[in-house]
Amino acid sequence: MAAMFQRLTRPMIRRLAPGGTITEHGITFERLTNGDGVFTVNIMVDGRRIHRVIGRESDGTPRTQAEEFIEKAHRDAREGRLNLPKGRKIALGFREAATRYLEKLAEEGGKDLVAKRRRLTLHLMPFFEDMPLSNLSTFDVERYKKARLEEGTKPGTINRELAALSHLLTKAIEWQWIDKRPARLKRLAEDRGRIVYLTVEQAQRLVTAAMQDQNPHIYPFVVIGLETSMRKSEILSIRREYVDIQRRVIYIPKAKAGAREQPITTQLAVFLEGYLDASPEGSPWLFPSLASHTGHTVDIRGAWRRVIIAAGLEPSEVVPHTLRHTAITHLVQAGVDLPTVKRISGHKTLVMVERYSHQNGAHIEAAMDALEARYTFQALPTARHG
């Protein structure tokens, strides 16, 4: 580096007393109480604050290593600017990249746009702010994961946020905003504990509460969820033309595992026929909303919380996705084979469906009773030996 040091010199470092620090040109040396010393770097590069611990004196870390780190940070920033479209003077910041990503994704008709927008605007953008997208490092991602865990966020939620970040980076390469993926995204191990689902009696209470609620959409939402296992976004984005009463299916063009036809019960087919006949004409959506930019309802949190409380259930445990868990669990407990359950639920693999085979379910006891009935012998206690 071209910088000349007057304070952070070897003689000054050697004379520094325990607890003292010397800072110059973004490099800090601190003398610890045990006599060891630590070099750290704290600089601004393209509007991004970079703070790193370079190393300890006892490990042989010299000041030049900190200088080399700073030089590399500026060099990486310059290289990042060289890869930008013509006319740009500074590297594309994360906040701007995320905003443009959401706009272009909407134009392309991307999937899970509502969820991606929420994860980016509420969590990822406030954390990474205007950090140049090309400078995003694996260390930065690990910092994000640590910060979210310290907030009490579940690993599964963080993994879905990382999935949104991963897709942003993939599209950024495709749109030539960056030339390569700048960071490695390692997902957290998730707790595959018990799946929360409603008993038949709890489901009935929820249906009754939804029927009595002031929101006209919450009742059909609950009914469809319980009788199909469809996801929240899939239900709320149903178009009238997607419902085939005669064939008893609902077409889902943007399901998680790809476009598919969702089978429905006869009871639901009769309900939907009446619901469609009573719905006002003019809107193509099953859940229309003039206030939504999509034309259909995308947020039912207020109504959902009301009916959950009215049904005597716990809002922190019973979420809209619980309807999907409930439908799949009851299919399994009714004795439906897993490949058929997979066909109904739209899961990608049987492994995902096997999670619903709860070990403490009544269907497990019934299966063991059936096994016992096949045998004619009776197991007797072993005689004691004197």
Secondary structure as the mmCIF struct_conf table of DSSP 4:
data_model
#
loop_
_struct_conf.conf_type_id
_struct_conf.id
_struct_conf.beg_label_comp_id
_struct_conf.beg_label_asym_id
_struct_conf.beg_label_seq_id
_struct_conf.end_label_comp_id
_struct_conf.end_label_asym_id
_struct_conf.end_label_seq_id
HELX_LH_PP_P HELX_LH_PP_P1 ALA A 3 PHE A 5
BEND BEND1 GLN A 6 THR A 9
HELX_RH_AL_P HELX_RH_AL_P1 ARG A 10 ARG A 15
HELX_LH_PP_P HELX_LH_PP_P2 LEU A 16 ALA A 17
TURN_TY1_P TURN_TY1_P1 PRO A 18 GLY A 19
STRN STRN1 THR A 21 GLU A 24
TURN_TY1_P TURN_TY1_P2 HIS A 25 GLY A 26
STRN STRN2 ILE A 27 ARG A 31
TURN_TY1_P TURN_TY1_P3 THR A 33 ASN A 34
BEND BEND2 GLY A 35 GLY A 35
STRN STRN3 GLY A 37 VAL A 45
TURN_TY1_P TURN_TY1_P4 ASP A 46 GLY A 47
STRN STRN4 ARG A 48 ARG A 56
HELX_RH_3T_P HELX_RH_3T_P1 GLU A 57 ASP A 59
TURN_TY1_P TURN_TY1_P5 GLY A 60 GLY A 60
HELX_RH_AL_P HELX_RH_AL_P2 ARG A 63 LEU A 82
TURN_TY1_P TURN_TY1_P6 ASN A 83 ASN A 83
BEND BEND3 LEU A 84 LEU A 84
HELX_LH_PP_P HELX_LH_PP_P3 PRO A 85 PRO A 85
TURN_TY1_P TURN_TY1_P7 LYS A 86 GLY A 87
BEND BEND4 ILE A 90 ILE A 90
HELX_LH_PP_P HELX_LH_PP_P4 ALA A 91 LEU A 92
STRN STRN5 GLY A 93 GLY A 93
HELX_RH_AL_P HELX_RH_AL_P3 PHE A 94 GLU A 108
TURN_TY1_P TURN_TY1_P8 GLY A 109 GLY A 109
TURN_TY1_P TURN_TY1_P9 LYS A 111 ASP A 112
HELX_RH_AL_P HELX_RH_AL_P4 LEU A 113 ARG A 119
HELX_RH_PI_P HELX_RH_PI_P1 LEU A 120 LEU A 124
HELX_RH_AL_P HELX_RH_AL_P5 MET A 125 PHE A 128
TURN_TY1_P TURN_TY1_P10 GLU A 129 ASP A 130
STRN STRN6 PRO A 132 PRO A 132
HELX_RH_3T_P HELX_RH_3T_P2 LEU A 133 ASN A 135
HELX_RH_AL_P HELX_RH_AL_P6 THR A 138 GLU A 150
TURN_TY1_P TURN_TY1_P11 GLU A 151 GLY A 152
HELX_RH_AL_P HELX_RH_AL_P7 PRO A 155 GLU A 174
TURN_TY1_P TURN_TY1_P12 TRP A 175 GLN A 176
BEND BEND5 TRP A 177 TRP A 177
BEND BEND6 ASP A 179 LYS A 180
BEND BEND7 ALA A 183 ALA A 183
HELX_LH_PP_P HELX_LH_PP_P5 LYS A 186 GLU A 190
HELX_LH_PP_P HELX_LH_PP_P6 ARG A 194 VAL A 196
HELX_RH_AL_P HELX_RH_AL_P8 VAL A 200 GLN A 212
BEND BEND8 ASP A 213 GLN A 214
TURN_TY1_P TURN_TY1_P13 PRO A 216 HIS A 217
HELX_RH_AL_P HELX_RH_AL_P9 ILE A 218 THR A 228
HELX_RH_AL_P HELX_RH_AL_P10 LYS A 232 LEU A 236
TURN_TY1_P TURN_TY1_P14 SER A 237 SER A 237
STRN STRN7 ARG A 239 ARG A 239
HELX_RH_3T_P HELX_RH_3T_P3 ARG A 240 TYR A 242
STRN STRN8 VAL A 243 ASP A 244
TURN_TY1_P TURN_TY1_P15 ILE A 245 ARG A 248
STRN STRN9 VAL A 249 ILE A 252
TURN_TY1_P TURN_TY1_P16 PRO A 253 LYS A 254
TURN_TY1_P TURN_TY1_P17 LYS A 256 ALA A 257
BEND BEND9 GLY A 258 ALA A 259
STRN STRN10 ARG A 260 PRO A 263
HELX_RH_AL_P HELX_RH_AL_P11 THR A 266 ALA A 278
BEND BEND10 SER A 279 SER A 279
HELX_LH_PP_P HELX_LH_PP_P7 PRO A 280 PRO A 280
TURN_TY1_P TURN_TY1_P18 GLU A 281 GLY A 282
STRN STRN11 TRP A 285 TRP A 285
BEND BEND11 LEU A 286 PHE A 287
STRN STRN12 PRO A 288 PRO A 288
TURN_TY1_P TURN_TY1_P19 LEU A 290 ALA A 291
BEND BEND12 SER A 292 SER A 292
TURN_TY1_P TURN_TY1_P20 HIS A 293 THR A 294
BEND BEND13 GLY A 295 GLY A 295
STRN STRN13 HIS A 296 HIS A 296
HELX_RH_AL_P HELX_RH_AL_P12 ARG A 301 ALA A 310
TURN_TY1_P TURN_TY1_P21 ALA A 311 GLY A 312
TURN_TY1_P TURN_TY1_P22 PRO A 315 GLU A 317
TURN_TY1_P TURN_TY1_P23 PRO A 320 PRO A 320
HELX_RH_AL_P HELX_RH_AL_P13 HIS A 321 GLN A 333
TURN_TY1_P TURN_TY1_P24 ALA A 334 GLY A 335
HELX_RH_AL_P HELX_RH_AL_P14 LEU A 338 SER A 345
TURN_TY1_P TURN_TY1_P25 GLY A 346 GLY A 346
BEND BEND14 LYS A 348 LYS A 348
HELX_RH_AL_P HELX_RH_AL_P15 LEU A 350 GLU A 354
TURN_TY1_P TURN_TY1_P26 ARG A 355 TYR A 356
BEND BEND15 SER A 357 SER A 357
TURN_TY1_P TURN_TY1_P27 GLN A 359 ASN A 360
BEND BEND16 GLY A 361 GLY A 361
HELX_RH_AL_P HELX_RH_AL_P16 ALA A 362 ARG A 374
HELX_LH_PP_P HELX_LH_PP_P8 PRO A 381 HIS A 385
#
